[in-house]
Amino acid sequence: MESLIIKETTSTPKVVLDYRNNNFEFHGCSRPEDVREFYMPIINWLEKFRDTKVAIEVEKHATNPIIFKFKLDYFNSSSAKFILDILVLINQLHLNGINLRIDWFYSQNDEDMLEVGKELSEVVDFPFEYIEVKK
């Protein structure tokens, strides 16, 4: 299984799904023109990661939990649905016994992003770690 790395653009976030280096990150702004086209490769990768034994192998060799980092500055409502789908898939990994954590980053003065993180955490029924980034 290959890692998935997508470079950040002005309308799409940087995405790193690199299990070999235990690096799982979403960073930037998400307002792609075709949200489905952007997010489906990510969904497909996570489904494959969930359904194969790769996640189990990653966890077996890790001394710490697998950490998914969400460092999103902004995402539109179309992106929100796919971000929720991603979080559901991550939670399924947890329900399958994988030790993991979700870090939700938000800017010091961006209470809206913090609240969105809390709402998403409730919807997927998985506690997030909230990390304030000082500017």
N, C-alpha and C positions, 0 to 999 in steps of 0.2 A: 504494500500500500504506500503510495507516494504522499508526501506532504502537499498541502495546498497553501499557496502563498499568492495573495492578490495585492497589488500595489495600490496605495491610496491615490485618489484623484480628487478634484474639487467637489465631486458629487457622490463619491463612493468611499467607504472606509478601507483602511488597510486591514487585511485579514491574514492571520498566520495560524495555520493548523499544522503544526510541526511536532508530531508525537515523538520523533527521535530525540529532540532536544527539549521535550516537555514544555513547549511554547504554544499557547493557545490564546490568541489575542484579536480583538476587534477594536480598531482605533480610528477616530476621525468623524466625518460627517456622512450621513446616509440619506441621500435623496436621489437615487439613481433614476434615470429616465425610464428604464424597463426593470422594475424591481424584481420581477420573477426571473428574468434572465441573469441578473446579478446574483441573487440568493440561492437559486436552485443547485448550483455546483457545491455550495457550502452545505446545504441540507443533505444532498446526496453523499458528500464526504462524511458527514457526521453519522448518517444512517449506516454507512459501511463500517465506520469506526465502531459503532455500537454493536453491529451484527457480527463482526469478526472477533477473533480473540486478541486483536491488537491492543485494545484498551486494557485488557487483563494483563498482558505482557508489560505494558508501560507501567502499570501500577505495581506489578511484582518487583520491578527494578527501581522504583522510586522510593526515596526515604520520606518524602513529603507528599501531600495530596496533589493530584493533577489540578492546576489552577487555570480557570478560564477567566481572562481579563477583558472586561468591557470598559473601554475608554472612549465612549462616544460623546462628541460635543453636541450633536444634534441628530435626530432622525425624524423623518416624516411619518405620517400615519400609514402609508403603504409599507414602509420598512418595518414598522412596529409589529405587524402581523408575522413577518418572517423572523424578526428577532425573537418573538414569542415562540415560534416553532423551533428555533435553535435552542432556546432555553428548555423547552419540553424535551428535546433530544438529550441535552446535557443531564437533565433530571433523570431520564431513563437510564443513563449510564450509572448514576448514583443508585437507582433502585435495583440495578443489576449487581450491586455490591462494589462498585468502583469508588475508591476514596477520592473525592474531588471537592473543589471549592470554587465559588463564583465571586470574583472581586468586581465590584461595581464602582467605578471611579466617577467623581463629579467635581466640577470646579467649585471653588470656595463660595462664590456668589450665585451658584446655579441650583437653587432649591428645587426647581422643576425637575431637573435630571435626577436628583436624589429621590423625589417623590415617585417618579416613573419607575425607578429601580425598586422601590418598596412595593409598588403595585404589581410589578412583574413577579417579584419574589412571592407575593401572596398567591398570584394566579397559578404559578407552577408548583407552589407548596414546597419551596426550597429556600432556606435562609441564605442571603447574600452577605458578603462582607462589604461594608461601605467605606470607601477611601476618599477623603477630601483632598483635593489637589489645590494647594495654595498658589495664588497667582501674584 
